Amino acid sequence: MNKIESFRDLKVWQKAHQLVLDVYQMTKNFPTDERYGLVSQMRRAAVSVPANIAEGFKRKGKGEKVRFYNIGEASLEELKYFFILSKDLEYISDNRQFMEEAEIISKMLYRLIEAVNNSRR
């Protein structure tokens, strides 16, 4: 097993980063009148997930780490809603892949939080 030296080494961060790239690609085709509405909100929520993982990774105390990872979890839940809304508004035809990826990341984040909470430091 490789030593984790950077947030970039975390699989959960890698998957969350890929989801950001996917959200940017997906929202390119949204109506232009959504540029400052749904597109902006989706992108901000998506970016918040790996950004908070990165910030939490560098925090020293357990409580601080978990706090940032929890913020990432909350942003991920917000993003799941935006996937539902995007489908209901017919901006995308199918949201299953996005929802599945978000759920995988959610479970990974949960395990990361559990690992931090159960660690000695």
PyMOL commands that set and color helices and strands:
alter all, ss='L'
color gray80, all
select helices_A, chain A and resi 7-9+11-27+32-34+38-58+62-88+96-118
alter helices_A, ss='H'
color red, helices_A
deselect
rebuild
show_as cartoon
